[in-house]
Amino acid sequence: MNRSKLLLLLCFTAFISLGLPDALLGVAWPTMADEFSTTLDRLGIIMTGGTIGYALSSFMIGAIVSRIGLAGLLIQSASLTVIALVLFVFVPNWYWMPLVALIAGLGGGGIDAGLNAYVEKHYSSRIMQWLHASFGVGVTLGPAIMTLSLAMTGLWRPGYLLVAFLMLLMLSAFIYYRGLWSDQSDTGENDTQGSASMLATLKLPSAWLSMLAFFLYTSAEIGLGFWAFTLLTESRDVVLATAGLWVTIYWGSFTVGRVVAGVLAPKLGEMRLTLYGLFISLIGLVFFTLQMGGPGGVYGLALIGLGFAPTFPALLSTTSERVAKAHVTNLIGMQISAAGMGLVVMPLSLGLLVSNVGLDVLAHVFLAMTASVLLLLISMRKR
């Protein structure tokens, strides 16, 4: 295998590793909460710790890569993720979990922003979709591993240990092939994309509109992935195995959707593909909210995931269409950071809603957020 293909394979491997830990907590949390004698709404506090770390590392990605290089970033970020997964297994009570989640977020944000900026610069929109399809592989395997762990042992810790071991294998690959990234940077063209200051990028109206779109969209995508299992099992009386299966299908539909999107993107265009997908997601959210189709409306989860699939990579790969090249690296980090900030604000808000109104209100919130993203993108397209 030549260096170019191996480098691309490493990009895909990195995104699988990014997705693996992300969906574990949503499936494990009801069992964790019962073991630690805490309430379900505390999930929002834990998610806040993770997303603060995610937002911090992604926002500063330009400075980090310039200092230690992309290879150093991947190794350092994967190391932090392995450490966090092991720490999750040994925490004595839930109070430590937000701090551990912060460490995991620092690792995940670095991988996400660094590779998105790299792929946006060096590859096509089709590769960007397939890169995020590999993320879908990770977040599909994560809930499946945790559901299997709970079904076979009744314990959540074996699931975390298995994912930690898989992450350790990926970290080993990053260390072994670290020379590829430095070689690539030596032979690349002059990079002027990061020449603009962060302040200059923040003065652009298009930058703020883009960040708002990421803020709302990612809050809906990840929020639904985290809360769907709890909503189905605790509020809609869906059995554990069925709920786990359909949460896995939700994440798995991202993989299928992004593979298909990679084929369709050159024909339809990234923005049109995104708008069509969001419309499909709205249909699925209506089914899920009204509990139409399957126990608790679970069939709607497949439609939601399929429709959501192209949105995040499509908006990233079109960053250079919204700002000049000098702002692209900054804005990619800021967009991912804005997505992370959405996950700081929303978990706390959703936790308060759950404790004061009940779990079923969440479906209505996700429906409203998705409709808002669709309207915002239509407005941006007209501009």
C-alpha positions in Angstrom: 0.0 0.0 0.0 1.4 3.4 -1.0 1.8 6.2 1.4 -1.2 8.2 0.2 -3.6 5.3 0.7 -2.1 4.4 4.0 -2.5 8.0 5.2 -6.2 8.0 4.2 -6.7 4.7 6.0 -5.2 6.2 9.1 -7.7 9.1 8.8 -10.6 6.7 8.7 -9.1 4.7 11.6 -8.8 7.9 13.6 -12.5 8.7 13.1 -13.5 5.1 14.0 -11.6 5.7 17.2 -13.3 9.0 17.7 -16.7 7.5 17.4 -16.2 4.4 19.6 -16.4 6.0 23.0 -18.9 8.7 22.1 -22.1 6.6 22.4 -21.1 4.3 25.3 -22.3 6.6 28.0 -25.9 7.0 26.7 -26.5 3.2 26.9 -24.6 2.6 30.1 -26.0 5.6 32.0 -29.2 4.1 33.5 -27.2 1.2 34.9 -24.5 3.6 36.1 -27.0 5.9 37.7 -28.6 3.0 39.6 -25.2 1.7 40.8 -24.1 5.2 42.0 -27.6 5.9 43.5 -28.0 9.1 41.5 -30.7 10.6 39.2 -30.9 10.2 35.5 -30.7 14.0 34.8 -27.0 14.0 36.1 -26.1 12.7 32.7 -26.3 16.3 31.5 -23.6 17.4 34.0 -21.3 14.6 32.8 -21.8 15.5 29.2 -21.1 19.1 30.0 -17.6 18.1 31.3 -16.9 16.2 28.1 -18.1 18.9 25.7 -16.1 21.7 27.5 -13.0 19.6 26.8 -14.1 19.0 23.2 -14.8 22.7 22.6 -11.5 23.9 24.1 -9.2 21.5 22.1 -11.1 22.0 18.8 -11.1 25.8 19.1 -7.4 25.9 19.6 -6.6 23.4 16.9 -4.6 25.8 14.7 -2.2 26.6 17.5 -1.9 23.0 18.6 -1.1 21.6 15.2 1.5 24.4 14.5 3.3 23.5 17.7 3.3 19.6 17.8 2.1 18.7 14.3 -0.8 16.5 13.3 0.9 13.2 14.2 1.6 14.6 17.7 -2.0 15.7 18.0 -3.3 12.3 17.1 -1.0 10.5 19.5 -1.7 12.9 22.3 -5.4 12.9 21.8 -5.8 9.1 21.5 -3.7 8.8 24.7 -6.0 11.1 26.6 -9.0 9.1 25.3 -7.5 5.8 26.5 -6.7 7.3 29.9 -10.2 8.6 30.3 -11.8 5.2 29.3 -9.7 3.4 31.9 -10.6 6.1 34.6 -14.3 5.6 33.9 -13.9 2.0 35.0 -12.3 2.9 38.4 -14.3 6.0 39.4 -15.7 5.4 43.0 -18.8 7.6 42.5 -20.4 9.7 39.8 -18.9 13.0 41.1 -15.6 12.1 39.3 -17.3 11.4 36.0 -17.5 15.0 34.7 -13.7 15.4 35.2 -13.0 12.1 33.4 -15.4 13.2 30.6 -13.4 16.4 30.3 -10.3 14.4 29.7 -12.1 12.3 27.0 -13.4 15.5 25.4 -9.9 17.0 25.1 -8.8 13.9 23.3 -11.9 13.7 21.0 -11.9 17.4 20.1 -8.3 17.3 19.0 -8.8 14.3 16.6 -12.0 15.7 15.2 -10.9 19.3 14.4 -7.4 18.3 13.3 -8.5 15.7 10.8 -11.4 17.7 9.5 -9.2 20.6 8.7 -6.7 18.2 7.0 -9.3 16.4 4.9 -11.1 19.6 3.9 -7.8 20.9 2.5 -6.5 17.7 0.8 -9.5 15.7 -0.2 -12.9 16.0 -1.9 -16.4 16.3 -0.4 -16.9 12.6 -1.2 -13.9 11.7 1.1 -15.2 14.0 3.8 -18.6 12.1 3.8 -16.8 8.8 3.9 -14.5 10.0 6.7 -17.6 10.7 8.8 -19.1 7.4 7.7 -16.1 5.8 9.5 -17.1 7.9 12.6 -20.5 6.2 12.1 -18.8 2.8 12.3 -17.4 3.8 15.7 -20.6 5.1 17.2 -22.5 2.1 15.9 -20.0 -0.3 17.5 -20.0 1.6 20.8 -23.7 1.1 21.8 -23.6 -2.5 20.4 -20.6 -3.3 22.7 -22.2 -1.7 25.7 -25.6 -3.4 25.1 -23.8 -6.8 24.8 -21.9 -6.1 28.0 -25.1 -5.3 29.9 -27.0 -8.2 28.4 -24.3 -10.8 29.1 -22.9 -9.6 32.4 -25.3 -7.0 33.7 -22.3 -4.7 34.1 -21.2 -1.6 32.2 -17.4 -1.8 33.1 -16.5 -4.6 30.7 -17.8 -2.5 27.8 -15.6 0.4 28.7 -12.6 -1.9 29.1 -13.1 -3.5 25.7 -13.3 -0.1 24.0 -10.2 1.1 25.9 -8.3 -1.9 24.5 -9.5 -1.1 21.0 -8.4 2.5 21.4 -5.0 1.3 22.6 -4.6 -0.6 19.4 -5.4 2.5 17.4 -3.0 4.6 19.5 -0.3 2.0 18.6 -1.0 2.5 14.9 -0.7 6.3 15.2 2.6 5.9 17.0 4.0 3.4 14.5 3.0 5.4 11.4 3.7 8.9 12.9 6.3 9.7 10.3 3.7 9.7 7.5 2.1 12.9 8.7 5.4 14.8 8.9 6.4 13.6 5.5 3.1 14.8 4.1 3.5 18.2 5.6 7.0 18.5 4.1 5.8 17.8 0.6 2.6 19.8 0.7 1.9 23.1 -0.9 2.4 26.4 1.0 -0.3 26.6 3.6 -1.9 30.0 3.8 -5.3 28.8 5.2 -4.3 29.5 8.8 -2.9 33.0 8.2 -5.9 35.0 9.4 -6.2 35.8 13.1 -9.1 34.3 15.1 -10.4 37.9 15.7 -10.5 38.6 12.0 -12.5 35.4 11.4 -14.9 36.2 14.2 -15.7 39.5 12.5 -17.3 37.7 9.6 -21.1 37.4 9.7 -20.9 34.1 7.7 -18.7 32.7 10.5 -21.3 33.4 13.1 -24.1 31.9 11.0 -22.1 28.8 10.4 -21.3 28.4 14.1 -25.0 28.8 15.0 -25.9 26.0 12.5 -23.3 23.7 14.1 -24.5 24.7 17.6 -28.1 23.7 16.9 -27.5 20.7 14.7 -25.0 18.8 16.9 -27.1 19.5 19.9 -30.0 17.6 18.2 -27.8 14.8 16.8 -25.8 13.9 19.9 -28.5 14.8 22.3 -30.9 12.3 20.7 -28.2 9.7 20.6 -27.5 10.1 24.3 -31.1 10.4 25.6 -33.0 8.0 23.3 -32.1 4.8 25.2 -33.1 6.4 28.5 -36.3 7.9 27.0 -37.4 4.5 25.5 -36.6 2.4 28.5 -37.6 4.7 31.4 -40.6 6.6 29.9 -41.9 4.4 27.1 -41.5 1.0 28.6 -39.4 -0.4 25.8 -37.3 -3.4 26.8 -33.6 -3.0 27.2 -32.5 -5.2 24.2 -35.0 -3.5 21.8 -34.0 0.0 22.9 -30.3 -0.8 22.6 -30.8 -2.3 19.1 -32.6 0.8 17.8 -30.1 3.2 19.3 -27.5 1.1 17.6 -29.5 1.4 14.3 -29.8 5.2 14.8 -26.0 5.5 14.9 -25.6 2.8 12.2 -27.8 4.7 9.8 -25.2 7.5 9.9 -22.7 5.1 8.4 -25.1 4.0 5.6 -26.2 7.6 5.0 -22.7 9.0 4.7 -21.6 6.2 2.3 -24.6 7.0 0.1 -24.0 10.8 0.5 -20.4 10.4 -0.7 -21.8 8.9 -3.9 -24.6 11.5 -4.3 -22.7 14.6 -3.2 -21.0 15.3 -6.6 -24.3 15.0 -8.3 -26.7 16.9 -6.0 -24.2 19.3 -4.3 -23.5 19.4 -0.6 -26.1 21.9 0.5 -29.0 20.4 -1.5 -28.1 17.0 -0.1 -28.1 18.5 3.4 -31.5 20.1 3.0 -33.0 16.9 1.7 -31.5 15.0 4.6 -32.8 17.3 7.2 -36.3 17.1 5.8 -36.1 13.3 6.1 -35.0 13.7 9.7 -38.0 15.9 10.5 -40.3 13.1 9.2 -38.5 10.6 11.5 -38.7 13.0 14.4 -42.5 13.4 14.0 -42.8 9.6 14.1 -40.6 9.4 17.1 -42.3 12.2 18.9 -45.8 10.8 18.3 -44.6 7.2 19.0 -45.7 6.0 15.6 -44.0 3.0 14.1 -42.6 0.3 16.4 -42.5 0.3 20.2 -42.1 3.8 21.4 -41.7 5.1 17.8 -38.3 3.4 17.4 -38.6 3.1 13.6 -38.3 6.9 13.4 -34.8 6.7 14.8 -33.6 5.0 11.6 -35.1 7.8 9.4 -33.6 10.5 11.7 -30.1 9.0 11.6 -30.3 8.5 7.8 -31.4 12.1 7.3 -28.9 13.6 9.7 -26.0 11.7 8.1 -24.7 14.1 5.5 -25.2 17.4 7.4 -22.0 17.7 9.6 -19.5 16.6 6.9 -21.2 18.6 4.2 -21.1 21.8 6.2 -17.5 21.2 7.0 -16.4 20.5 3.5 -18.2 23.6 2.2 -16.4 25.9 4.8 -14.2 27.3 2.0 -17.3 28.4 0.1 -18.4 30.6 3.0 -15.1 32.3 3.9 -11.8 33.1 2.2 -9.0 30.4 2.4 -7.1 32.4 5.1 -10.0 31.8 7.5 -10.8 28.1 6.7 -8.7 26.4 9.4 -9.8 28.9 12.0 -13.5 28.5 11.1 -13.4 24.7 11.0 -12.1 24.7 14.6 -14.7 27.3 15.6 -17.5 25.4 14.0 -16.6 22.2 15.8 -16.1 24.3 19.0 -19.6 25.8 18.5 -20.9 22.3 18.1 -19.2 21.4 21.4 -20.6 24.5 23.1 -24.1 23.4 22.1 -23.4 20.3 24.0 -22.4 22.3 27.0 -25.6 24.3 27.1 -28.1 21.7 25.9 -27.3 18.9 28.4 -27.8 21.3 31.4 -31.0 22.6 29.8 -32.2 19.1 28.9 -31.4 17.8 32.4 -33.5 20.6 33.9 -36.3 19.8 31.6 -36.2 16.1 32.4 -36.2 16.8 36.2 -39.0 19.3 36.0 -41.2 18.2 33.0 -40.3 14.6 32.2 -38.4 12.6 29.6 -41.0 12.8 26.8 -40.5 16.6 26.3 -37.0 15.8 24.8 -38.5 14.5 21.6 -40.3 17.8 21.1 -37.1 19.7 21.8 -35.1 17.7 19.2 -37.8 18.3 16.6 -37.8 22.0 17.2 -33.9 22.2 17.0 -33.8 20.3 13.7 -36.5 22.5 12.1 -34.5 25.6 13.2 -31.4 24.2 11.5 -33.3 23.6 8.3 -34.6 27.2 8.3 -31.2 28.6 9.1 -29.5 26.7 6.2 -32.2 27.8 3.8 -31.6 31.4 4.9 -27.8 31.0 4.5 -28.2 29.5 1.0 -30.3 32.6 0.0 -27.5 34.9 1.3 
